[in-house]
Amino acid sequence: MPRMSVFNSPLLLGFDHFERILDRASKASAEGYPPYNIEQVSENKLRITLAVAGFSMDDLAVALEDNQLVIRGHVEDRDERGPNGEEAVFLHRGIASRQFQRSFVLAEGIEVQDASLDNGLLFINLERLQPEPEVRTIKIESAASGGKGKAPKTIDVQPE
């Protein structure tokens, strides 16, 4: 059965780009590996936590690409050995050791502070920077005298 799209309306011309972005986002979220949490630590701080058990720091990469935070994990094929050094024979292999890529779109003003790995959890701390209000003094000149002969008046403009 074909999928219905909200963007097929003749009143919404030129929105096919948004539809492709939404399709990509839904496919990426459907994969679901690795699982993650996003928590608000304080008013201006966020933390993304990814469950990456089995990955070492060398297996993980965290990068900023344009406005996207991209986390990649890649485990090289490891020599699986048992406790006595013999080759391991798996009857069931349920612990994932596959590669992954997880992306998060960051809003303007969000900065990545740091990343740390602890007990199989990758923590990425983010902060929303508050811009400093800018105060400027604007000169007002008399239009009738062409600005000549009188000293310009100044008014301080304060942000709301």
N, C-alpha and C positions, 0 to 999 in steps of 0.2 A: 504494500500500500504506500503510495507516495506521501511524503511529508508535506503538511500544509505550512506555508510560510506567511508570516504577518507582512512581509515586505513585498508580496505579490500584488498588492493593491495598486491600481493605476494612480492613486493619489500620492504614492510614496515612490517616486522615481529617483533613481540614483542611490538607493540605499543598499544595493547588492554587496558593497564592500562591508557594511556592518553585518549583513547576513553571513558572509564568509568568516568574519571574525568570531561571531557567535557559534558557528559550526565548529571551528577549530577549538574554541574554549570548551564546548560541551564534550568533544572527543577527548580532549586532554583530561578533563575532570572525570570522565567515565573510566579511564584507565586505573586511577586510584592508587598507584604505587609510586613512591612510598606514601604511607598515610602521614598526615600532617595536622597540626593545630595552629591556629592563629589566635593569640591572646593579647588583650590590652593590658600592659603592665602598669602604666600610669596614664595621665591625661595626654601626654605627647609621645609615649613610647609603646611600641608593639614588639612582639616576639613571635617568630615562626619557628615551630619545632617539628622536625621531620624524624620519623623512626627509620634509621638506617643501620639496623643491626647487621653485623657482618662486614661492614665497610670500615676501612681505616681512614685516617686523615689523607693518606696518599691516594686513596681511591676516590676522593670527593673533590669537587671544584665548585666554588661559588663565584659568580661573575655578574657584573652589571653591564647589560647590553641595551643601550638607549635608555628607555624607562622601564626595562624589565630586569628583575632579579632572576637569574638562571642558576639552578643547582643541578649539577651532573654527577652521577655516580657510575663508576666503571670498575669492575673487579676483574683482574687478570685471572686466567685459569690457574687455580692453585693446585699444587700437588697434594691430593687428599690422602693422608696417612692416618692409620689408627694409632693407639697409644704405644704399641710395641714397634712402630715403624713399618708395619705391613700396609699394603694398599687397602684403602677402605672400600667395602662393597656395600652399596646402599640398597636397602629393601624398600625404603620410601625416602624421597628427597623433597621435603616441604619447605625448607629454609631457602628463601629466594636469594640468589646471588647474581641477579641479572643487572644489566646496566639500566639507568633511568635518566630522564631529564624532566625537571619540574620547573615551571616558570610562573612568576608572579608579576603582574603589572603594578608598578609603583606610581602613586599619584605624585604630582609636582610638590616638591617640598619635603618628601620623605627621603631620608638618608640612611644608608646601611652603616651601623656603628661597628659591629664586630660579629664574628661567628665562632662557635666553639663546639667541640664534640665531646660528649660525656656519656658513658654507659650505653652506647648505641643510639643516642639522640643527638641530632645536629640542631643547635640553637642559633638562630640568626636574629640579632637585635636591631630594630629600626627605630628611628626617631623622626617625628614631624617637627621641622624647624619653624619657629615663629619669626617672621620677618620683623625687623626693627622698624617702627614708624618713622617716616622721613619728614622732617620739618624744614621748610624752605621759606625764605623771605622774598616776597615778590614786590618789586618797585612799581609804584603807581605814578605815572606822569600826567600832567595836565595836557589834554588834547588841544585846548584852545590856544595855548601859547607855544604849541609845538614842542613842549618840553624844555624850552629855553628860558633862562632868567630865573626860574624858581627851582629850589631844591626838591628833588622827588620825595614824595611821602612813602613810607614803608609800612606794610601791614604784615604781621606774623600770621601765617596760615597754619592752624593746628589740625591734626587729623582727628576724626570723631572717635 
